[in-house]
């Protein structure tokens, strides 16, 4: 699945996949079947129909038809996390942010999205024609009684018949089109909607997120977080050690990262003719865990703290292992020691890390 900069409802994918397979995904209390929406004009509106019935329909049209609506209720808190209008049972391979006139998803920053506001604790899906009927019905109601409103007169009782979660509201009982109204997660707020597209580019579903289910981080986001954690250490290493290494013909630093769950690993290399000065560091979540300094050549490694001490080279370090913020202090001490004792250190390193002769090729 592609990953644009703007927000995506990635948490929805496994929930929908499980429901299509007749299963219940982790964290889901139930998936409520909330009637079927009739699309007549092809213009879909998602909004708080009581607060903003004048909201414009989405730019992407939908084929006319009758489509089921499903509400994904979270186990924790029993709030509706996602509302899905399902057009097809095909798998969603990418999402397209639902936009109305005047909105452009390309202008959004990372994790941003366009939303519709909710002020009555209710969201909805509706055809634009049904929303027009709703506005007309509400205007007629208030013309007869200025103190009346559609919620008190009809929606309250309709919602109660479905446990307060949803209702299939028909502004005009004689018309086919309807408004599927449902509770908006934990209540009022601003909520985004997406079109879920299948591998044929067809709309498989339309989904509104009420920000109840936690969204997983993308690999790109995890990698950026790991790089941010290590950035101060890399800067300290390059400042305190890099100048000496570069003056001796080493190139670098070259940083490589690994992401493991919420932890990260760094390998920072300065290289010259197959000889590397390597900094290996680990992070735990947003914190630097430890940093280890060593030399490498071919497959042989040399710990900075122990073997150099055996070689009689004074490093003035208590350990090659630096924990937490002490890693920055260690980088400064190592840098100062290397600048002062470089010739002896390099001889020791080359003594312990000989060049292994290449094996002759078999004929």
C-alpha positions in Angstrom: 0.0 0.0 0.0 1.4 3.4 -0.9 2.1 5.9 1.8 1.4 9.5 1.0 2.4 12.2 3.5 -1.1 12.8 4.7 -2.9 10.6 7.3 -4.2 7.1 6.3 -6.6 4.8 8.1 -4.2 1.9 8.3 -5.8 0.5 11.4 -9.0 0.0 9.5 -7.5 -2.5 7.0 -7.1 -5.5 9.3 -10.5 -4.8 10.9 -12.2 -4.9 7.5 -10.2 -7.9 6.3 -11.3 -9.9 9.4 -14.9 -8.9 9.0 -14.9 -9.9 5.3 -13.5 -13.3 6.5 -16.3 -13.7 9.1 -13.9 -13.0 11.9 -13.5 -10.4 14.6 -10.3 -8.5 14.7 -8.3 -7.8 17.9 -9.7 -4.8 19.7 -13.1 -4.9 18.1 -16.1 -5.5 20.4 -18.5 -5.9 17.5 -19.2 -4.8 13.9 -22.7 -3.4 13.7 -24.7 -3.7 10.5 -26.3 -0.2 10.2 -28.7 -0.6 7.4 -28.0 0.2 3.8 -27.5 3.6 2.1 -29.3 4.4 -1.1 -27.2 6.4 -3.6 -29.2 8.0 -6.3 -27.3 11.0 -7.6 -23.8 9.5 -7.1 -22.8 12.4 -4.9 -21.8 11.2 -1.4 -21.9 13.5 1.6 -20.3 12.7 5.0 -21.1 15.2 7.7 -22.8 16.1 10.9 -26.2 16.3 9.2 -27.8 18.2 12.0 -25.0 20.8 12.4 -23.8 21.1 8.7 -26.4 19.8 6.3 -25.2 22.3 3.7 -21.8 20.5 3.4 -20.7 19.8 -0.1 -20.5 16.3 -1.5 -17.2 14.6 -2.2 -15.6 15.2 -5.6 -15.3 11.5 -6.4 -18.6 10.2 -7.6 -20.0 6.8 -6.7 -22.2 4.5 -8.8 -25.9 4.6 -8.0 -27.0 1.6 -5.9 -27.8 0.4 -2.4 -24.8 -0.3 -0.2 -24.4 -1.6 3.4 -23.0 0.4 6.2 -20.9 -1.1 9.0 -19.8 0.4 12.3 -16.7 -0.9 14.0 -17.2 -0.7 17.7 -14.0 -0.7 19.9 -13.7 -3.2 22.7 -12.2 -0.4 24.9 -14.8 2.2 25.6 -17.5 0.7 23.3 -17.2 3.7 20.9 -17.6 3.5 17.2 -14.1 3.8 15.7 -14.8 3.5 12.0 -18.0 3.8 9.9 -17.7 2.0 6.5 -19.9 2.3 3.5 -19.1 -0.9 1.6 -19.4 -0.9 -2.2 -17.4 -4.1 -2.9 -16.0 -7.0 -0.9 -12.6 -6.6 -2.7 -9.5 -5.9 -0.7 -8.4 -2.3 -0.3 -4.9 -1.8 -1.7 -4.7 2.0 -1.2 -6.6 4.9 0.2 -7.6 8.2 -1.4 -8.5 11.1 0.9 -12.1 12.2 0.3 -12.1 15.8 -0.6 -14.8 18.4 -1.4 -14.4 21.4 -3.8 -11.5 23.7 -2.7 -9.5 20.9 -1.0 -6.3 19.4 -2.4 -4.6 16.5 -0.6 -1.3 17.4 -2.1 -1.2 20.5 0.1 -1.4 18.5 3.4 1.6 17.9 5.7 2.5 14.7 7.3 -0.3 13.0 9.2 -2.7 15.8 8.3 -6.1 15.3 6.7 -9.3 17.1 5.7 -12.1 16.6 8.1 -15.8 17.4 8.8 -16.8 18.9 12.1 -19.1 17.2 14.5 -21.0 19.2 17.1 -24.0 17.0 17.9 -22.1 13.7 18.5 -23.4 12.3 15.2 -21.8 11.6 11.9 -23.6 10.4 8.7 -23.4 9.1 5.2 -25.9 10.4 2.7 -26.6 11.0 -0.9 -26.7 14.7 -1.7 -30.3 14.4 -2.7 -31.2 13.0 0.7 -29.3 15.8 2.5 -31.4 18.3 0.4 -34.6 16.6 1.6 -33.3 16.7 5.2 -32.7 20.5 4.9 -36.1 21.0 3.5 -37.8 18.9 6.2 -35.9 20.8 8.9 -36.9 24.1 7.4 -40.6 23.1 7.3 -40.4 21.9 10.9 -38.9 25.1 12.1 -41.4 27.2 10.1 -44.2 25.4 12.0 -42.4 25.7 15.4 -39.2 27.8 15.7 -38.2 25.9 18.8 -38.4 22.5 17.1 -35.5 20.6 15.7 -35.2 17.4 13.8 -33.2 15.6 16.5 -35.9 16.1 19.2 -38.8 15.4 16.9 -37.5 12.3 15.2 -33.9 11.3 15.5 -33.8 10.8 19.3 -36.4 8.0 19.1 -35.0 6.5 16.0 -31.5 6.2 17.5 -33.0 4.7 20.7 -34.5 1.9 18.7 -30.9 0.9 17.7 -29.3 1.2 21.1 -28.4 4.8 20.5 -25.7 3.8 17.9 -27.3 4.5 14.6 -30.5 5.0 12.6 -31.7 4.8 9.0 -33.3 8.2 8.7 -35.6 9.1 5.8 -36.3 12.8 5.6 -39.1 12.1 3.1 -40.8 8.8 3.9 -42.1 8.6 0.3 -38.6 8.9 -1.2 -36.1 6.2 -1.7 -33.0 8.0 -0.5 -32.0 8.1 3.1 -29.4 9.3 5.7 -27.5 6.7 7.7 -26.7 8.5 11.0 -24.4 7.1 13.7 -22.6 8.1 16.8 -19.2 9.8 16.2 -16.7 7.9 18.3 -16.3 9.6 21.7 -18.4 12.5 20.6 -17.8 15.9 19.1 -14.6 16.6 17.1 -13.3 16.7 13.5 -13.1 13.5 11.5 -11.6 12.5 8.2 -13.0 10.3 5.4 -11.2 8.2 2.7 -12.1 6.2 -0.4 -10.6 2.7 -0.2 -9.6 1.5 -3.6 -9.0 -2.1 -4.8 -6.4 -3.3 -7.2 -8.6 -2.4 -10.2 -8.9 1.2 -9.0 -12.5 0.8 -8.1 -14.0 2.1 -4.8 -14.3 -0.8 -2.5 -15.4 1.3 0.5 -15.7 4.7 2.0 -14.5 5.0 5.6 -14.7 7.7 8.2 -12.3 7.4 11.2 -13.5 8.6 14.6 -9.9 8.4 15.9 -10.7 5.6 18.4 -8.4 2.8 17.1 -4.7 3.6 17.4 -3.1 4.0 14.0 0.1 2.0 13.4 3.3 3.8 12.4 4.5 3.3 8.9 8.0 1.9 8.4 9.1 5.3 7.1 7.8 7.0 10.3 9.6 4.4 12.5 12.8 5.0 10.6 12.6 8.7 11.0 12.0 8.4 14.7 15.1 6.1 15.1 17.2 8.6 13.0 16.0 11.5 15.2 17.1 9.6 18.4 20.6 9.0 17.0 21.1 12.3 15.4 22.7 14.0 18.5 25.0 11.1 19.0 26.1 11.1 15.4 26.8 14.8 15.6 28.8 14.4 18.8 30.9 11.5 17.3 31.6 13.4 14.1 32.6 16.5 16.0 34.9 14.8 18.5 36.3 11.9 16.5 35.5 12.6 12.8 38.0 15.4 12.4 40.9 13.1 13.4 39.7 10.2 11.3 39.1 12.3 8.2 42.6 13.9 8.6 44.0 10.4 8.4 42.2 9.6 5.2 39.0 8.0 6.5 35.7 8.6 4.7 32.5 9.0 6.6 30.4 8.9 8.6 28.1 6.5 6.9 25.0 5.7 9.0 22.8 2.6 8.7 19.7 2.0 10.8 17.6 -1.0 11.8 14.2 -0.7 13.3 13.0 -3.4 15.6 9.5 -2.7 17.0 10.0 0.4 19.1 13.8 0.0 19.3 16.4 1.0 16.9 20.1 0.1 16.0 22.7 2.3 14.5 25.9 1.4 12.7 28.2 4.4 12.0 31.3 3.8 9.9 34.4 5.7 9.0 36.3 3.6 6.4 39.8 3.6 4.8 41.2 0.7 2.7 38.9 -1.8 4.4 39.7 -0.6 7.9 36.7 0.8 9.7 36.1 2.7 12.9 32.6 1.7 13.9 30.1 3.0 16.4 27.3 0.7 17.2 24.5 2.1 19.2 21.0 1.0 20.4 17.9 3.0 21.4 14.9 2.0 23.5 11.9 4.0 22.2 12.8 7.7 22.2 15.9 7.2 24.4 19.5 6.3 23.5 20.3 3.0 25.3 24.0 2.4 24.7 26.9 3.0 22.3 29.8 0.6 21.6 33.0 1.7 19.8 35.2 -0.8 17.9 37.4 -1.4 14.9 36.6 -3.8 12.2 38.6 -5.3 9.3 37.2 -8.1 7.2 35.4 -10.2 9.8 37.6 -9.4 12.7 36.5 -6.9 15.3 38.5 -5.1 18.0 36.8 -3.6 21.1 38.0 -0.1 21.7 38.2 -0.4 25.5 39.7 -3.8 26.2 42.2 -4.7 23.5 43.7 -1.2 23.3 44.3 -1.3 27.0 46.1 -4.7 26.5 48.2 -3.1 23.9 49.4 -0.4 26.3 47.5 2.4 24.7 46.0 4.7 27.4 42.4 5.5 26.4 41.5 7.2 29.7 38.0 5.6 29.5 36.2 3.6 32.1 34.5 1.4 29.6 33.9 1.1 25.9 30.2 0.7 26.7 28.5 4.1 27.3 24.9 4.0 28.6 22.3 6.6 27.9 23.4 10.3 27.8 26.9 9.3 28.9 27.5 8.2 25.3 28.0 11.9 24.3 30.6 12.3 27.0 32.4 9.1 25.9 32.5 10.4 22.3 34.3 13.5 23.4 36.8 11.5 25.5 37.5 9.1 22.7 38.0 11.9 20.3 40.5 13.6 22.5 42.4 10.4 23.2 42.6 9.5 19.5 43.9 12.9 18.5 46.7 12.6 21.2 47.6 8.9 20.6 46.8 8.3 17.0 50.1 6.7 15.9 50.1 4.2 18.8 46.5 3.4 18.4 46.8 2.7 14.7 49.7 0.4 15.2 47.8 -1.5 17.8 44.8 -1.7 15.6 46.7 -3.0 12.7 48.5 -5.5 14.9 45.2 -7.0 16.2 43.4 -6.7 12.8 45.7 -8.2 10.2 44.7 -8.3 6.6 43.6 -11.8 5.8 45.1 -13.2 2.6 42.6 -13.8 -0.1 41.8 -17.4 -0.8 42.8 -18.7 -4.3 39.9 -19.2 -6.6 39.1 -22.8 -7.4 39.3 -23.8 -11.1 
